[in-house]
């Protein structure tokens, strides 16, 4: 098992990081990814939490990644659609969003 907690959206090279995680994971392993609870639709990210996430994104997450020459996903860039697409590109076979009563995070079970 490999875990990350609020890491992928901050990484300068999230795709490269996911590929490294996939290579390090055993064939029967599980990658558990906890990341920001956001949507790929702007209208779903409005309100107090959306404002908070956008603030974190601009003031830390996105800018930290960009400072290292990275992609700059930010807090709202690793939403469920991107999780599925980026994990598939990294060689994972399955991404399942695990039900979680948490307004701040999504939890994904990702397998080879």
Residue pairs with C-beta under 8 A, 6 or more apart in sequence:
1 29
1 30
1 31
1 32
2 21
2 24
2 25
2 29
2 30
2 31
2 32
3 31
3 32
3 33
3 34
4 21
4 31
4 32
4 33
4 34
4 35
5 34
6 34
6 35
6 36
6 105
7 17
7 35
8 14
8 17
8 18
8 33
8 35
8 73
8 78
8 83
8 86
9 35
9 36
9 61
9 73
9 74
9 75
9 77
9 78
10 61
10 64
10 65
10 73
11 17
11 65
11 70
11 71
11 73
12 65
12 68
12 69
12 70
12 71
13 70
13 71
14 70
14 71
14 73
14 78
14 86
15 71
15 86
15 89
15 90
18 86
18 87
18 89
18 90
18 92
19 90
19 91
21 31
21 90
22 31
22 90
22 91
22 92
22 112
23 91
25 31
25 112
27 112
28 112
29 111
29 112
30 109
30 110
30 111
31 92
31 109
31 110
31 111
32 107
32 108
32 109
32 110
33 83
33 107
33 108
33 110
34 105
34 106
34 107
34 108
35 78
35 83
35 105
35 106
35 108
36 53
36 75
36 76
36 78
36 104
36 105
36 106
37 49
37 102
37 103
37 104
37 105
37 106
38 44
38 45
38 50
38 53
38 75
38 76
38 78
38 79
38 106
39 45
39 79
39 80
40 79
40 80
40 81
40 82
45 53
45 54
45 76
49 103
49 104
50 76
53 75
53 76
54 75
54 76
56 74
56 75
57 74
57 75
57 76
57 77
58 74
61 73
61 74
61 75
62 72
62 73
62 74
62 75
62 77
63 72
65 71
65 72
65 73
65 74
66 72
71 77
73 82
78 86
80 97
80 106
83 95
83 97
83 106
83 108
84 95
87 95
87 108
87 110
88 95
91 112
92 110
92 111
92 112
93 111
93 112
94 109
94 110
94 111
95 108
95 109
95 110
96 108
96 109
96 110
97 106
97 107
97 108
98 107
98 108
98 109
100 106
100 107
